Amino acid sequence: MTHADTPWSCHDQIERVQMLLDSFSRLLGRDLISRDAAPFEQARRLFEARFVVVSHGTEADPVLNYANATALALWEMDWATFVRTPSRLTAEPLHRDERARLLERTRRDGYVDDYAGIRVSQSGRRFQIEQAIVWNLIDDAGNLRGQAATFDRWTPLPADGG
């Protein structure tokens, strides 16, 4: 297997997954996935989960830095494309202000567990996400390292916006 087949298996991504899982547990008081295995196995489990998990960094225009296989399929991107995409491009221009308000609310409150919004795949397919949880990624030193989101409900929408 090559790195392209297992992008989750590199050291940096295993560490990112640990921060993502630790932050989720700290903020929400429960685990996103079972933590009864080594970090490598946890990274594999998260990547193969049937729900969406994505994250981005803290750049001025945050860039996506993690997606599990479900997210990659939903957004119709390969890993290499996804992890160099500005996070704002996952929403249509019309919905980017709403997305920015969500991320600011998350920054302020630590997490949001009731988000619904419209997103768009690389090919332009629109979908409504429902009951998403968005949370801050905090490292062991207490520094904000980005934000992540997870959801397991989405509905395809008509291409014309109606």
HUPEUR-V596055 format. One record per run of one state. SS is the DSSP state (H for helix, E for strand, L for the rest). FROM is the first residue (numbers start at 0). LEN is the number of residues. If there is no record, write none. Layout:
BEGIN
ss,from,len
SS,FROM,LEN
SS,FROM,LEN
END
This chain:
BEGIN
ss,from,len
L,0,6
H,6,3
L,9,1
H,10,18
L,28,10
H,38,10
L,48,3
E,51,5
L,56,6
E,62,5
L,67,1
H,68,7
L,75,3
H,78,4
L,82,3
E,85,1
H,86,4
L,90,2
H,92,17
L,109,1
E,110,10
L,120,5
E,125,13
L,138,5
E,143,8
L,151,1
E,152,4
L,156,6
END
